[in-house]
Amino acid sequence: MPTVLVLPNLNMPLFFLNDMVKSIAIVGGSSDIAKSTISSMSADNYKFHVLVRDDSHTDELSALGVSVVLGDATSEEDIKNFISGVKESGEIHAILHCVGSFAVRPPHAMNKEAFEAVISTNLTSAFLTLSIAGKAMLSQGHGRMVFMSSVAGSLGLVNHEAISAAKGGIESMVRSAAATYANRGLRINAVAPGLTDTKLASPIMSNETASQAASQKIPIKRVGQKEEVAKVIKWLLTEAPENFTGQILHTDGGMSNVLV
């Protein structure tokens, strides 16, 4: 069973203690985009519960007033324990699956184990979240789910075969799940960023030549910012209309749909 670390925020307003607080669970809560999403909603009446792989981010997350669970997003047991713990505090308003990996390598230079690791980290963990959190939401009759895809999920990019397979799978899964649960109160969508200035993209962003070359492929001629992605996630988690489901929102500077 994963270790649960409850990290209180001493400056937390009293209304967080009443029954009106809405819980949001995040699988992959230590990512830059996840933390930016939490920060963007810090003034709102939400309680965040996050699953992270290690405790290196607990101080930063503690300052944001979240409850942290240590666990593996690819472990069925860890996801079950995480969701069960969130349910103990009340209904789950929404869940964000914000797990990703960086693998830019041609197929002939990638072995089976490396490919399967990309699939497991991205797609398998997303399915576990959908299955386990979805079951919890079905019992309450409503809930919002947001998954992270990538521009590589819908656009052919050089050396992106593994991540394209994983993220393309997530997009197809989101559309199917949205249909499956449309009449049972669940609203399921995905966000597909392009190259975004985060630690995950540091292999490209730390190389000026590579960063500039990548920017030139984007219609708006710059990489995305984590705050821009967080705004879209926040809208899906809290403000999107009830009839909005099965959609893939691209935050990629027009890369997936605009030819320049």
HULINVEN-V79654 format. One record per residue. N is the residue number from 1. RES is the residue in three letters. OMEGA is omega in whole degrees, 0 to 359 (* if undefined). NEAR is the number of other C-alpha atoms within 10 Angstrom. Layout:
n=(N:N)
res=(RES:RES)
omega=(OMEGA:OMEGA)
near=(NEAR:NEAR)
//
This chain:
n=(1:2:3:4:5:6:7:8:9:10:11:12:13:14:15:16:17:18:19:20:21:22:23:24:25:26:27:28:29:30:31:32:33:34:35:36:37:38:39:40:41:42:43:44:45:46:47:48:49:50:51:52:53:54:55:56:57:58:59:60:61:62:63:64:65:66:67:68:69:70:71:72:73:74:75:76:77:78:79:80:81:82:83:84:85:86:87:88:89:90:91:92:93:94:95:96:97:98:99:100:101:102:103:104:105:106:107:108:109:110:111:112:113:114:115:116:117:118:119:120:121:122:123:124:125:126:127:128:129:130:131:132:133:134:135:136:137:138:139:140:141:142:143:144:145:146:147:148:149:150:151:152:153:154:155:156:157:158:159:160:161:162:163:164:165:166:167:168:169:170:171:172:173:174:175:176:177:178:179:180:181:182:183:184:185:186:187:188:189:190:191:192:193:194:195:196:197:198:199:200:201:202:203:204:205:206:207:208:209:210:211:212:213:214:215:216:217:218:219:220:221:222:223:224:225:226:227:228:229:230:231:232:233:234:235:236:237:238:239:240:241:242:243:244:245:246:247:248:249:250:251:252:253:254:255:256:257:258:259:260)
res=(MET:PRO:THR:VAL:LEU:VAL:LEU:PRO:ASN:LEU:ASN:MET:PRO:LEU:PHE:PHE:LEU:ASN:ASP:MET:VAL:LYS:SER:ILE:ALA:ILE:VAL:GLY:GLY:SER:SER:ASP:ILE:ALA:LYS:SER:THR:ILE:SER:SER:MET:SER:ALA:ASP:ASN:TYR:LYS:PHE:HIS:VAL:LEU:VAL:ARG:ASP:ASP:SER:HIS:THR:ASP:GLU:LEU:SER:ALA:LEU:GLY:VAL:SER:VAL:VAL:LEU:GLY:ASP:ALA:THR:SER:GLU:GLU:ASP:ILE:LYS:ASN:PHE:ILE:SER:GLY:VAL:LYS:GLU:SER:GLY:GLU:ILE:HIS:ALA:ILE:LEU:HIS:CYS:VAL:GLY:SER:PHE:ALA:VAL:ARG:PRO:PRO:HIS:ALA:MET:ASN:LYS:GLU:ALA:PHE:GLU:ALA:VAL:ILE:SER:THR:ASN:LEU:THR:SER:ALA:PHE:LEU:THR:LEU:SER:ILE:ALA:GLY:LYS:ALA:MET:LEU:SER:GLN:GLY:HIS:GLY:ARG:MET:VAL:PHE:MET:SER:SER:VAL:ALA:GLY:SER:LEU:GLY:LEU:VAL:ASN:HIS:GLU:ALA:ILE:SER:ALA:ALA:LYS:GLY:GLY:ILE:GLU:SER:MET:VAL:ARG:SER:ALA:ALA:ALA:THR:TYR:ALA:ASN:ARG:GLY:LEU:ARG:ILE:ASN:ALA:VAL:ALA:PRO:GLY:LEU:THR:ASP:THR:LYS:LEU:ALA:SER:PRO:ILE:MET:SER:ASN:GLU:THR:ALA:SER:GLN:ALA:ALA:SER:GLN:LYS:ILE:PRO:ILE:LYS:ARG:VAL:GLY:GLN:LYS:GLU:GLU:VAL:ALA:LYS:VAL:ILE:LYS:TRP:LEU:LEU:THR:GLU:ALA:PRO:GLU:ASN:PHE:THR:GLY:GLN:ILE:LEU:HIS:THR:ASP:GLY:GLY:MET:SER:ASN:VAL:LEU:VAL)
omega=(181:179:180:176:178:186:184:173:185:179:183:179:185:183:176:184:183:187:182:180:179:181:173:180:178:173:187:188:181:179:180:181:178:181:177:177:178:180:182:182:185:181:182:185:179:174:182:173:184:174:179:183:181:186:183:182:188:180:180:180:178:180:179:175:182:171:187:174:176:180:184:182:179:179:179:180:181:178:179:180:179:181:178:179:178:181:180:180:179:180:176:180:184:175:178:173:188:181:179:176:182:181:178:187:179:183:183:179:181:179:183:182:180:178:181:177:178:179:181:182:186:189:181:179:178:178:179:178:178:184:187:178:178:178:178:180:177:181:178:173:179:177:179:179:179:180:180:173:182:174:179:178:183:182:179:180:181:175:181:187:183:182:176:178:182:183:175:176:178:181:178:179:179:180:180:181:178:177:182:187:183:182:180:171:180:178:191:183:178:175:183:179:166:178:184:184:178:178:181:181:184:177:177:186:181:178:187:180:180:180:180:179:179:181:182:178:182:183:181:172:172:178:179:177:183:180:179:177:181:179:180:178:180:180:180:182:191:192:183:181:185:182:182:181:179:185:174:182:184:174:189:179:179:188:186:187:185:178:180:*)
near=(11:15:12:15:14:14:17:15:14:9:9:13:10:7:11:14:11:8:9:11:17:18:20:24:25:27:28:23:28:24:19:18:27:24:21:21:23:24:17:14:17:16:10:12:15:19:22:23:24:25:26:22:16:13:14:10:15:20:11:12:23:17:14:20:22:25:21:27:28:19:24:20:26:19:14:17:15:20:25:17:19:29:24:14:14:22:16:9:13:14:19:23:20:24:27:28:25:24:24:22:13:13:17:16:15:12:13:7:8:14:9:8:9:13:18:15:15:21:22:17:17:27:26:21:24:29:20:19:25:23:15:18:24:23:13:20:23:14:10:16:13:19:22:23:27:26:26:23:32:27:24:23:23:18:14:12:13:10:15:18:19:23:26:24:18:25:26:20:19:24:25:14:21:27:17:14:20:22:16:11:16:16:11:16:16:24:28:30:27:27:24:22:25:22:26:22:20:15:13:16:14:13:13:18:19:12:11:10:11:12:19:15:13:16:17:12:16:21:17:15:15:18:22:20:17:20:19:16:23:23:16:18:25:18:11:24:22:14:10:15:10:10:8:13:24:20:16:22:19:21:22:25:20:17:20:21:13:10:9:9)
//
